[in-house]
Amino acid sequence: MNRIAMLRKEKGLSQISLSLKLNVSQKMISAYENGKSEPSIATLMQMADIFNTSLDYIIGYTNIRQPIDKTVQMSLNEDECDLLGGYRELSAKQQNIALGVILGLLNSEKN
Protein backbone atom coordinates (compact mmCIF):
# COMPACT_ATOMS: atom_id res chain seq x y z
CA MET A 1 0.00 0.00 0.00
CA ASN A 2 2.91 2.37 -0.61
CA ARG A 3 0.73 4.26 -3.10
CA ILE A 4 -1.30 5.59 -0.21
CA ALA A 5 1.81 7.23 1.24
CA MET A 6 2.83 8.57 -2.17
CA LEU A 7 -0.62 10.01 -2.88
CA ARG A 8 -0.90 11.45 0.62
CA LYS A 9 2.46 13.21 0.27
CA GLU A 10 1.62 14.50 -3.22
CA LYS A 11 -1.54 16.00 -1.76
CA GLY A 12 0.50 17.59 1.03
CA LEU A 13 -1.35 15.72 3.76
CA SER A 14 0.12 14.39 6.99
CA GLN A 15 -0.96 11.01 8.29
CA ILE A 16 -2.94 12.82 10.95
CA SER A 17 -4.81 15.04 8.47
CA LEU A 18 -5.62 12.05 6.26
CA SER A 19 -6.80 10.10 9.28
CA LEU A 20 -9.17 12.93 10.19
CA LYS A 21 -10.61 12.99 6.66
CA LEU A 22 -11.12 9.22 6.74
CA ASN A 23 -12.28 9.07 10.36
CA VAL A 24 -9.61 6.52 11.30
CA SER A 25 -6.59 6.76 13.59
CA GLN A 26 -3.15 7.95 12.51
CA LYS A 27 -1.86 4.49 13.48
CA MET A 28 -4.28 2.96 10.98
CA ILE A 29 -2.96 5.22 8.18
CA SER A 30 0.56 4.12 9.12
CA ALA A 31 -0.56 0.48 9.02
CA TYR A 32 -2.10 0.99 5.55
CA GLU A 33 1.08 2.60 4.28
CA ASN A 34 3.31 -0.13 5.73
CA GLY A 35 1.12 -2.97 4.47
CA LYS A 36 0.26 -4.15 7.97
CA SER A 37 -3.45 -3.55 7.43
CA GLU A 38 -5.72 -3.11 4.43
CA PRO A 39 -8.36 -0.39 4.19
CA SER A 40 -11.99 -1.34 3.76
CA ILE A 41 -13.72 -0.79 0.44
CA ALA A 42 -15.53 2.20 1.96
CA THR A 43 -12.21 3.70 3.08
CA LEU A 44 -10.67 3.06 -0.34
CA MET A 45 -13.62 4.83 -1.96
CA GLN A 46 -13.06 7.83 0.31
CA MET A 47 -9.36 7.82 -0.58
CA ALA A 48 -10.19 7.72 -4.27
CA ASP A 49 -12.32 10.84 -3.80
CA ILE A 50 -9.66 12.61 -1.74
CA PHE A 51 -6.84 11.77 -4.15
CA ASN A 52 -8.98 12.06 -7.29
CA THR A 53 -7.88 8.67 -8.54
CA SER A 54 -9.30 5.22 -9.10
CA LEU A 55 -9.51 2.46 -6.51
CA ASP A 56 -7.58 0.25 -8.92
CA TYR A 57 -4.68 2.71 -8.89
CA ILE A 58 -4.60 2.94 -5.09
CA ILE A 59 -4.39 -0.85 -4.69
CA GLY A 60 -1.84 -1.23 -7.49
CA TYR A 61 -4.12 -3.05 -9.93
CA THR A 62 -3.43 -0.45 -12.63
CA ASN A 63 -0.97 2.35 -13.31
CA ILE A 64 -3.73 4.62 -14.58
CA ARG A 65 -4.45 7.24 -11.94
CA GLN A 66 -7.60 8.76 -13.34
CA PRO A 67 -10.67 6.61 -13.79
CA ILE A 68 -11.38 5.96 -17.44
CA ASP A 69 -14.94 5.61 -18.63
CA LYS A 70 -15.62 1.86 -18.65
CA THR A 71 -16.81 1.92 -22.27
CA VAL A 72 -13.58 3.61 -23.37
CA GLN A 73 -11.46 1.35 -21.18
CA MET A 74 -12.97 -1.76 -22.77
CA SER A 75 -11.86 -0.59 -26.23
CA LEU A 76 -8.23 0.05 -25.19
CA ASN A 77 -5.54 -2.59 -24.91
CA GLU A 78 -3.14 -2.65 -21.95
CA ASP A 79 -0.42 -0.64 -23.73
CA GLU A 80 -2.95 2.04 -24.69
CA CYS A 81 -4.18 2.24 -21.09
CA ASP A 82 -0.59 2.54 -19.83
CA LEU A 83 0.16 5.27 -22.39
CA LEU A 84 -2.97 7.21 -21.47
CA GLY A 85 -2.16 6.93 -17.77
CA GLY A 86 1.42 8.08 -18.38
CA TYR A 87 0.26 10.95 -20.57
CA ARG A 88 -2.05 12.19 -17.83
CA GLU A 89 0.86 12.32 -15.38
CA LEU A 90 2.88 14.64 -17.64
CA SER A 91 2.94 18.39 -17.30
CA ALA A 92 1.15 20.42 -19.98
CA LYS A 93 4.50 21.16 -21.64
CA GLN A 94 5.46 17.49 -21.67
CA GLN A 95 2.04 16.56 -23.08
CA ASN A 96 2.59 19.00 -25.97
CA ILE A 97 6.00 17.45 -26.66
CA ALA A 98 4.50 13.93 -26.59
CA LEU A 99 1.76 14.98 -29.01
CA GLY A 100 4.38 16.54 -31.29
CA VAL A 101 6.38 13.31 -31.34
CA ILE A 102 3.29 11.22 -32.12
CA LEU A 103 2.12 13.58 -34.87
CA GLY A 104 5.65 13.64 -36.29
CA LEU A 105 5.73 9.85 -36.40
CA LEU A 106 2.33 9.73 -38.08
CA ASN A 107 3.37 12.28 -40.69
CA SER A 108 6.67 10.46 -41.39
CA GLU A 109 4.69 7.31 -42.23
CA LYS A 110 2.64 9.20 -44.84
CA ASN A 111 5.70 10.57 -46.65
C-alpha positions in Angstrom: 0.0 0.0 0.0 2.9 2.4 -0.6 0.7 4.3 -3.1 -1.3 5.6 -0.2 1.8 7.2 1.2 2.8 8.6 -2.2 -0.6 10.0 -2.9 -0.9 11.5 0.6 2.5 13.2 0.3 1.6 14.5 -3.2 -1.5 16.0 -1.8 0.5 17.6 1.0 -1.4 15.7 3.8 0.1 14.4 7.0 -1.0 11.0 8.3 -2.9 12.8 10.9 -4.8 15.0 8.5 -5.6 12.0 6.3 -6.8 10.1 9.3 -9.2 12.9 10.2 -10.6 13.0 6.7 -11.1 9.2 6.7 -12.3 9.1 10.4 -9.6 6.5 11.3 -6.6 6.8 13.6 -3.2 7.9 12.5 -1.9 4.5 13.5 -4.3 3.0 11.0 -3.0 5.2 8.2 0.6 4.1 9.1 -0.6 0.5 9.0 -2.1 1.0 5.6 1.1 2.6 4.3 3.3 -0.1 5.7 1.1 -3.0 4.5 0.3 -4.1 8.0 -3.4 -3.5 7.4 -5.7 -3.1 4.4 -8.4 -0.4 4.2 -12.0 -1.3 3.8 -13.7 -0.8 0.4 -15.5 2.2 2.0 -12.2 3.7 3.1 -10.7 3.1 -0.3 -13.6 4.8 -2.0 -13.1 7.8 0.3 -9.4 7.8 -0.6 -10.2 7.7 -4.3 -12.3 10.8 -3.8 -9.7 12.6 -1.7 -6.8 11.8 -4.1 -9.0 12.1 -7.3 -7.9 8.7 -8.5 -9.3 5.2 -9.1 -9.5 2.5 -6.5 -7.6 0.3 -8.9 -4.7 2.7 -8.9 -4.6 2.9 -5.1 -4.4 -0.8 -4.7 -1.8 -1.2 -7.5 -4.1 -3.0 -9.9 -3.4 -0.4 -12.6 -1.0 2.3 -13.3 -3.7 4.6 -14.6 -4.5 7.2 -11.9 -7.6 8.8 -13.3 -10.7 6.6 -13.8 -11.4 6.0 -17.4 -14.9 5.6 -18.6 -15.6 1.9 -18.6 -16.8 1.9 -22.3 -13.6 3.6 -23.4 -11.5 1.4 -21.2 -13.0 -1.8 -22.8 -11.9 -0.6 -26.2 -8.2 0.1 -25.2 -5.5 -2.6 -24.9 -3.1 -2.7 -22.0 -0.4 -0.6 -23.7 -2.9 2.0 -24.7 -4.2 2.2 -21.1 -0.6 2.5 -19.8 0.2 5.3 -22.4 -3.0 7.2 -21.5 -2.2 6.9 -17.8 1.4 8.1 -18.4 0.3 11.0 -20.6 -2.1 12.2 -17.8 0.9 12.3 -15.4 2.9 14.6 -17.6 2.9 18.4 -17.3 1.1 20.4 -20.0 4.5 21.2 -21.6 5.5 17.5 -21.7 2.0 16.6 -23.1 2.6 19.0 -26.0 6.0 17.5 -26.7 4.5 13.9 -26.6 1.8 15.0 -29.0 4.4 16.5 -31.3 6.4 13.3 -31.3 3.3 11.2 -32.1 2.1 13.6 -34.9 5.7 13.6 -36.3 5.7 9.9 -36.4 2.3 9.7 -38.1 3.4 12.3 -40.7 6.7 10.5 -41.4 4.7 7.3 -42.2 2.6 9.2 -44.8 5.7 10.6 -46.6 
